[in-house]
């Protein structure tokens, strides 16, 4: 089963990295090429979602959950894989529901920033998976210099959770306010 997971993960990685590049191109250009790339973005994100969900499901079958959850590296990889799948799924839903509106005004730069965050999540998830099978990259050294040792449990302090909750409430309020101002 491990071999299937290793093969499967390369599909969402390629699709989501291509989607990130497509978003960056579209965010900074309105050329005919950028518009053509944008037309392929939603199907690209959808294929990434399907292959990501398959890779995640197969990944959960590679080792027993007791083994994965007893290893800090295994927990971090599973956690970041879930975050990455959820993140890119939300990017797909956002692009699908809002269409061309995501490229108007400052939102195009928000999309570019979100694409970079998604690519970063994907890179870290892949790095942790590589460590699990003995393939190491320099990304883990970058993470180490940023203060995260990949072989230790990911720690999320209460203040971070409070900040995330406050940011969520703030973003929802901004969204509702923006929606009301558009309707008026």
HELIX and SHEET records of a PDB file:
HELIX    1   1 UNK A    2  UNK A   28  1                                  27    
HELIX    2   2 UNK A   32  UNK A   39  1                                   8    
HELIX    3   3 UNK A   41  UNK A   60  1                                  20    
HELIX    4   4 UNK A   65  UNK A   70  1                                   6    
HELIX    5   5 UNK A   72  UNK A   98  1                                  27    
HELIX    6   6 UNK A   99  UNK A  103  5                                   5    
HELIX    7   7 UNK A  107  UNK A  133  1                                  27    
HELIX    8   8 UNK A  139  UNK A  145  1                                   7    
HELIX    9   9 UNK A  158  UNK A  183  1                                  26    
END                                                                             
